[in-house]
Amino acid sequence: MSAQVDQAPDHGHPIAPRRVAFDWSGTPLHWIPGEPTATHVINVLHLLLPAGERWFVKVFKEALPWVRDPELLKDVKGFMGQEATHSVQHAYVLGHLAEQGLDTGPYTRHVDFLFDVLLGERPPFGLPVREEEWLRFRLSVIAATEQFTAVLGDWVLRAEELERADSDPVMLDLLRWHGAEEVEHRSVAFDMYEHCGGTGRGRYARRVLGMAVTAPVLFHLWGWGTRYLIRNDPRLVGRLRYTIPHHNKAVAKGLLPSWRELGAAVPRYLRRSYHPSQEGSLRRAVDYLAASPAARAAAGAVSRRAAS
């Protein structure tokens, strides 16, 4: 299925968290059968997102007093609610992996250090950066990260080969629910940065800096995380290593996004005229959220509470 792109901005589309829940009791460790590399490349999301999305919410809370646009403020609060829910649901997957003998703690402690200390409320190591500049820099990192999450979200919504590979339906619903919400709020972090990131050439320079830091760190963490998961997978016990040829085989099967698709997200983002409403299809995302088993169950629970 080819990528579909929306051309209109997302103004007016409501952004609100869906209080979903997933039952992991029947999900196998290798939830894409016979594809441990593809499984663990995607599983790195569960290692990065709990701490990362908690950090998104924390940074946005710091910046809320800067927001003067009531529509943006409403979108930002919806974004924060969605990101907090994502963090919780991916953290549950870490517990499920631990129950199956795959302890992610040694890796996630490094991720926690990155977000809590290196990107914490104050610049690390006593760096002489003004408070407002440090906050703007962290907002630029969030905007750059959300560029990749929008691309990944649109990809997983289009990835029909994951179904053909008999992937676990609960994991696939988690990934597609999350991906759909990433497309749904694809513009919010960018708009927040543009609103709060200063004026003139400095604002664009900070946007470039945010991507210059985010892209290499993200790809490093992803490769490191995949190697960690494969090395510590009790079902593999050293019989497999993470290699580029193994990765590329999964890409060729349609089980992972291509390097071209991910890499092309960077120059698009660096265009001065860029806006994330150009990423993916909001219609596809909304259609999936209307069909998602977890999202439908959450909507039903809200309706029952409202009727009682």
C-alpha positions in Angstrom: 0.0 0.0 0.0 1.5 3.4 -1.0 1.8 6.2 1.5 -1.0 8.7 1.5 -0.2 12.3 2.5 -2.6 14.9 3.8 -2.0 18.4 2.5 -4.2 20.4 4.9 -3.1 21.4 8.4 -4.8 19.6 11.3 -6.5 22.6 12.8 -9.8 21.7 14.4 -9.2 18.0 14.8 -9.7 17.2 18.5 -6.8 15.5 20.3 -7.8 13.5 23.4 -6.3 10.5 25.3 -8.0 7.1 24.9 -7.8 5.1 28.2 -7.0 1.8 26.5 -5.9 -1.5 28.1 -4.3 -4.6 26.6 -4.2 -8.2 27.8 -0.7 -9.6 27.3 -1.3 -13.0 28.8 -1.4 -14.7 25.3 1.3 -12.7 23.6 4.4 -14.7 22.8 8.0 -13.4 23.2 8.5 -13.6 19.5 5.2 -12.0 18.5 6.1 -12.0 14.8 6.4 -15.8 14.4 9.8 -16.9 13.1 11.1 -13.3 12.9 13.1 -12.5 16.1 15.1 -9.7 14.4 12.0 -7.8 13.3 10.3 -8.5 16.6 13.1 -7.0 18.6 13.8 -4.1 16.4 10.2 -3.0 17.0 10.4 -4.1 20.7 13.0 -1.3 21.2 10.0 1.1 21.2 8.9 -0.4 24.6 12.4 0.3 26.0 12.5 3.9 24.8 9.0 5.2 25.1 8.1 4.9 28.8 10.8 7.2 29.9 10.8 9.3 26.7 7.1 10.1 26.7 7.1 10.8 30.4 9.8 13.3 29.6 7.8 14.9 26.8 5.0 15.5 29.3 7.3 17.0 31.9 9.0 19.4 29.4 5.6 20.5 28.0 4.4 21.2 31.6 7.4 23.5 32.0 6.6 25.3 28.8 2.8 25.7 29.4 3.1 29.2 30.8 4.6 30.4 27.5 1.6 29.3 25.5 -0.7 32.2 24.6 -2.8 30.6 21.9 -5.9 28.9 23.4 -6.3 26.4 20.5 -2.6 25.4 20.8 -3.0 25.1 24.5 -5.9 22.7 24.1 -4.0 20.6 21.6 -0.9 20.5 23.9 -3.0 19.3 26.8 -4.5 16.6 24.6 -1.0 15.7 23.4 0.2 15.4 27.0 -2.7 13.1 27.9 -2.0 10.8 24.9 1.7 10.7 25.6 1.2 9.8 29.2 -1.1 6.9 28.2 1.5 5.7 25.7 4.1 5.7 28.4 2.0 3.6 30.7 1.0 1.0 28.1 4.5 0.4 26.8 5.7 0.1 30.4 3.3 -2.8 30.8 5.0 -4.5 27.9 8.3 -4.3 29.7 6.7 -6.2 32.6 5.4 -8.8 30.1 8.9 -9.2 28.7 10.3 -9.7 32.2 7.8 -12.4 32.9 9.1 -14.3 29.9 12.7 -14.0 31.1 13.8 -10.9 29.2 15.0 -8.3 31.8 15.2 -4.9 30.2 16.4 -3.1 33.3 20.1 -2.8 32.5 19.2 -1.0 29.2 16.3 1.1 30.4 18.4 2.5 33.3 20.6 4.2 30.6 17.5 5.6 28.9 16.3 6.9 32.2 19.6 8.6 32.8 19.4 10.2 29.3 16.0 11.8 30.0 16.2 12.4 33.7 19.8 13.8 33.9 21.2 14.7 30.5 18.0 16.2 29.4 16.6 17.1 32.8 15.2 20.4 34.0 18.7 21.9 34.3 21.6 21.6 31.9 23.9 18.8 32.8 27.5 19.2 34.0 26.9 22.8 34.9 26.7 23.9 31.3 26.3 27.7 31.1 23.0 27.7 29.2 20.2 30.1 30.2 17.0 28.5 31.6 14.8 29.6 28.7 17.3 28.5 26.1 17.6 25.0 27.7 13.8 24.7 27.6 13.7 25.8 23.9 16.4 23.3 23.1 14.4 20.4 24.7 11.3 21.5 22.9 13.2 21.3 19.7 14.3 17.7 20.5 10.7 16.7 21.2 9.6 18.2 17.8 12.4 16.4 16.0 11.5 13.1 17.8 7.8 13.5 16.9 8.9 13.7 13.2 10.1 10.1 13.4 7.1 8.9 15.5 4.7 10.3 12.9 6.6 8.5 10.1 6.7 5.3 12.1 3.1 5.7 13.0 2.0 6.0 9.4 4.2 3.1 8.4 2.7 0.7 10.9 -0.8 1.6 9.8 0.2 0.7 6.3 2.3 -2.4 7.1 0.0 -5.1 5.8 2.8 -7.7 5.8 2.7 -7.7 9.6 -0.8 -9.2 9.4 0.3 -11.6 6.7 3.1 -12.8 9.0 0.5 -13.8 11.6 1.7 -11.2 14.1 0.1 -11.3 17.6 -3.1 -9.2 17.3 -2.8 -7.6 20.7 0.7 -6.3 20.0 -0.3 -5.2 16.5 -3.3 -3.3 18.0 -1.0 -1.6 20.6 1.4 -0.5 17.8 -1.3 0.7 15.5 -3.3 2.5 18.2 -0.1 4.3 19.2 0.9 4.9 15.6 -2.5 6.4 14.8 -2.4 8.8 17.8 1.1 9.8 16.7 -0.3 10.7 13.3 -3.3 12.4 14.9 -1.1 14.7 17.0 1.8 14.9 14.4 1.8 18.7 14.3 1.5 19.6 18.0 5.1 19.3 19.1 6.3 21.2 16.1 3.6 23.9 16.6 4.6 24.1 20.3 8.2 24.6 19.4 7.4 27.3 16.7 5.2 29.1 19.3 7.8 29.0 22.1 11.1 28.7 20.2 11.9 32.4 19.9 11.9 34.5 16.8 13.9 35.0 13.6 16.8 32.9 12.5 17.5 31.7 16.0 14.2 29.7 16.0 15.1 27.8 12.8 18.7 27.3 14.0 17.4 25.6 17.1 15.1 23.4 15.1 18.1 22.2 13.0 20.1 21.7 16.2 17.2 19.6 17.7 17.2 17.3 14.7 21.1 17.2 14.6 21.1 15.8 18.1 18.0 13.7 17.9 18.6 11.7 14.7 22.0 10.2 15.6 21.1 9.5 19.2 17.8 7.9 18.3 19.4 5.5 15.7 22.2 4.7 18.1 19.8 3.8 20.9 17.7 1.8 18.5 20.6 -0.3 17.3 22.0 -0.7 20.8 18.5 -1.7 22.1 18.1 -4.3 19.4 21.4 -5.9 20.1 20.6 -5.9 23.8 17.3 -7.7 23.3 18.6 -10.3 20.9 21.6 -11.0 23.1 19.5 -11.4 26.2 16.5 -13.3 24.6 16.2 -16.6 26.5 14.7 -18.2 23.5 17.8 -17.5 21.4 20.5 -18.1 24.0 23.3 -16.7 21.8 22.2 -18.4 18.5 21.5 -15.1 16.8 23.2 -11.7 16.5 21.7 -8.5 15.3 23.2 -7.7 11.8 22.4 -5.3 9.0 21.7 -8.2 6.6 19.2 -9.7 9.1 17.6 -6.3 9.4 17.4 -5.7 5.7 15.8 -9.1 5.2 13.0 -8.1 7.5 12.7 -4.8 5.6 12.4 -6.6 2.3 9.6 -8.7 3.8 7.7 -5.5 4.7 8.1 -6.2 8.5 10.2 -3.1 9.2 10.3 0.4 7.6 13.1 1.0 5.1 16.1 3.1 5.8 15.1 5.3 2.9 11.7 6.0 4.5 13.3 6.9 7.8 16.2 8.8 6.5 14.0 10.9 4.1 12.2 12.3 7.2 15.2 14.4 8.1 15.6 16.6 5.0 11.9 17.1 4.8 12.0 18.4 8.4 14.8 20.7 7.7 13.0 22.6 4.9 12.1 26.1 6.2 8.6 25.7 4.8 8.0 22.4 6.4 4.9 21.6 8.5 4.2 18.1 10.0 0.6 18.1 8.6 2.4 16.9 5.5 3.3 13.6 7.2 1.1 10.5 6.7 -2.7 10.4 6.5 -4.9 11.7 9.3 -7.8 10.0 7.7 -6.1 6.6 7.8 -5.2 7.2 11.5 -8.8 8.3 12.4 -10.2 5.3 10.6 -7.9 2.9 12.5 -8.8 4.5 15.9 -12.5 3.9 15.0 -11.7 0.2 14.4 -9.0 -0.6 17.0 -10.3 -3.2 19.5 -8.6 -1.4 22.4 -9.8 2.1 21.4 -13.3 0.8 20.8 -13.3 -0.8 24.2 -12.1 2.4 25.8 -14.7 4.5 24.0 -17.4 2.0 25.2 -16.3 2.3 28.8 -16.5 6.1 28.5 -20.0 5.9 27.1 -21.2 3.5 29.8 -19.8 5.8 32.6 -21.6 8.8 31.0 -24.9 6.9 30.8 -24.7 5.6 34.4 
